[in-house]
Each structure stands twice: as C-alpha cells, then as structure tokens.
Amino acid sequence: MPTLRDLQAVIETLWPASGTESWDSVGLVSGDPDAVVEHVHLAVDAVPDTAREAVDLGADLLLTHHPLLLRGVTTVAESTYKGSVLATLIRGGCALVAAHTNADVVTTGTSAVLAERLGLTDLRPLEPGDADGTGIGRVGVLAEPVSLGVLARRIVDVLPATASGVRVSGAYDQPVRTVALCAGAGDSLLGNAAVLDADVYVTSDLRHHPASEFREQAMLVDGPALIDTSHWATEWLWLDVAAEQLRQAAGVRVTVSDLRTDPWDFAVLPSAPTTEHHNEGA
C-alpha cells in the first residue's frame, strides 16, 4: 500500500505546488510521511466535523481544499477550533493535506468543474497560468442564450443547497450567453478584461462596495450582470472529480464528505420585496 509520502507525490502530479499563489499555504499540514495510506477522505474545509467524519470512517488522510493553517497561529490548544481539528486527526491517525490554489488553476480545477457543470464550452482561463489551459477562473459560452434568471436557477440546481442560495444583480430577462466565473472568492477579478466582456460574472463572497461599483458601471455601459454564490458550494463540486483522479492515480479508497461546511445556517427574507425606507427616530 502507498505511504503518505507516495500520496504527496501523486498530489503533486495532479495539483503541482508550482501553481500555488504566493499568499497561499498548501501541502502537508500534519502526519507521518512514512505512514501507510489506504483511505483518503475529501472535504472543502478542515473543521471539527470533517475531522471527526474522517476519523470515524477510518481514513488515513483528510485532503481538504482550504488550508487549515493559512494564517499564523500562536496556539493549537483544543479550546480553539484549529487545535481541535489537529488533535482529532492526530489521535485518529489521520494526516491532513491541503490542495488550494494549486487545485484551482489546473485544467480540471474548481472553476473548470463549475463551468462544465453549467454547460459552458470554449473554456479559457480569466488569468492564464504557465501551462496551456491552466489559470484562475474560466470564461466560456452557453450552447444557447438564456435569461439571467434561468441561468441563476440552473446554478442553484447544480450547486448543493445552502441557506444563502444565489444573489443576482441584473434584470431577470436579460439574455446571457458568455459567462465568466471564478469558483470561490473572486472579487479581485471584477476588473478582468474577460469578465468585463462577458454577459455575466459568477463568483462568491462579493462585498458591498466592489459589487455596487461594478453594478453601477455596468448600468452605464451595458456591462455584465453579477451572480453571487456560496463559496463552499462552488468548490464542493470539485471534490468528486478530485476523488476519481486520486482513485485512478493512487489506487486507494477515496470518499467525499457531504457535510455542509458553508458557514450560514438559515436566511430570513421579507415576504415580499419593498422599497420603503424606515428611519429610526424619525
């Protein structure tokens, strides 16, 4: 059976560390490189629930998309969630590895998987990488134009359910065919030329001011609509693809977590949209 060191070599082949962004932290987080690995469990996030799930399933390696230790920490006490994750995994004999931006940029990465699930063709990266077809984000075209509302519904149907669903900026009936997207947080690409040339940009974690400025400019120049999605949901789609790649390349058992680690539990919406403004104390 392969060792963790062998699995690291497979992971490097599938998602080379050379594709990692300078701010990112990928690779082995905890575990003995010489330990035998028979079972790999995949999840988007390394949180206490996914750590317990991996140990309960008897996994020898938890491979997550998001790094547990992306930012510096001064303690791994079990009273902290990061300490709890590491303690659970170490006691359970389960290693932890992260494949983050290095798994975003490859031709079968997070954005490419989302684009294919939405039926986009003629795909190309928003920001090309070093090798052909690699890079951050994707832009492609639908076989036939659809309304923005229909595309938004298609996205909801493709993604796993979350409390927040999707949010849309643009007219429901406006036609869209060229779609730019970035799985996960993508507001850094709002000024990308391919995004500005598209009919709609689909991404996650859009903040008020960048989204507002983009919307107002789009209204002036007939620019792209915006669709804001769950960060976790858009990247969860990649897990099944990654799992099959690992099965083929490493010959080990691979399972995928169905646990929803999106941080939002429920949303409360008005019964009907309103334009009224209520000023307290008026």
Steps between C-alpha positions, in 0.01 A plus 500: 500500500620856436642716773406859572820596321376312192166679522679833520678414175166417334349824629798692362439340159129582500525846658859625473615732776647724229143618434458628856442871555774676699267568796375143521609206716451153354635152555552288810362653820534204734587132477792256469624483138586132551154399625298270274197657330215271392209745521484871409205718600431826314334817631501869417579609857706360787255558787421286806207330325700393194793391719270279711335368185837402351608322819163325541527371142848365569673732255877528513505839325261794495558703185333840513479782253533779755820507708450474876810706575483767233561771760750478783382366834656525845321202654345168403323458832192283469290792618563647152337347196832459318650326800193280526531400134866409533452311828214297355697408190824420680328283761311325220814432297375715213733736315393837358595642159368812322470554124378857455597743224715228345171308453322809368727563203524157336286404200275290726501751785218661695397760241531259209272250676241769573513622139449151362209431738333817368542381141763753391722426202803667340647542846803714571646638825427853616864528605712247309757288683835371383363200308236498226147499636604567858433808708256671731128507413336407171298666226290311247177502305164331539368292210202736477432836665282487811357767725697605806224359719514162328878486543466590868250215544737264317777595741274435799412159358865408434636606838435325831232676703603785729310750712608792283421353157619750237467877474465669164571852376333563165165471324337156522425489126829636365662248264832339590723272299861583589560411864809587703541329836734439786420229754559633850579862575546694176445871555868559421408419137218753464726712279623209287455568127328166435261565789411842362439352154271226632123519543518390863765435764439218749706486819478506880555724802419823319530797735266797491726772362674303221166349394323835515764674288496215248119510479481876453768497231324211324176698494680790331674299229278190464754291689477154656247384755623349826410174672627451855513140621602298805879469513482148646242380251689600186815324620323190635422397140873445444526231767344223291735572212802508731388177666486313170842633401646375829338158462649461153845636587555356848282189507360581845149525640371856472186642659345847478342691785138603459513717812397858429777723633354817354495733805136611465219294653186685389381821338202716590347683203214750477170356384509736203762747369452855621655833414386667819767653721446514874700757691517431868422801713344690212 
